[in-house]
């Protein structure tokens, strides 16, 4: 497989939850809302993305890149399947670094910058914030991150760190 940092995915309409999980793990993952056909594959090829799909017939198409058929219909299994088949080891430093809404890299922002963009309670109780320069979504280490850590820790993937 190519260098971990350069790995980018495109998922079809049936794999929205998987796309979100890959983004949480820090992978650039485009969620394609159209039909998983020729345009889908052209987009993947243009942007050098690995295709993740449930549609077996895509394998028969003319395509230069990598197509990974996702067998499982449960997102917990799908994420393990993709990491295992493509021999990927997620990099913890990259977790929570991509916008879940639009897939852009997040940037750390000063608390003052998000004053009117988060609920008062959040502003008063958190000090670290990340924001999306594209869609302006704001993220902080709340319960959604704790929940994400639960499934990340439950992943059955080989890791070389402790």
Number of C-alpha atoms within 10 A of each C-alpha: 7 8 7 13 12 11 15 18 22 24 26 22 16 17 21 16 17 23 27 21 21 24 26 23 22 24 26 23 27 24 22 19 13 10 10 18 13 13 12 18 22 15 15 25 16 9 13 17 23 20 26 24 21 19 15 12 10 19 13 7 10 9 14 11 15 16 19 20 18 21 14 13 11 11 16 17 15 19 22 16 19 18 17 14 11 14 13 18 14 19 14 12 9 14 18 23 24 25 26 21 14 16 22 19 19 21 16 14 16 13 14 9 10 16 13 9 12 15 10 10 8 14 18 11 9 12 13 13 19 23 23 22 13 13 12 15 16 18 22 18 14 11 9 11 14 11 10 16 14 11 12 19 9 10 14 15 17 12 10 6 6 3
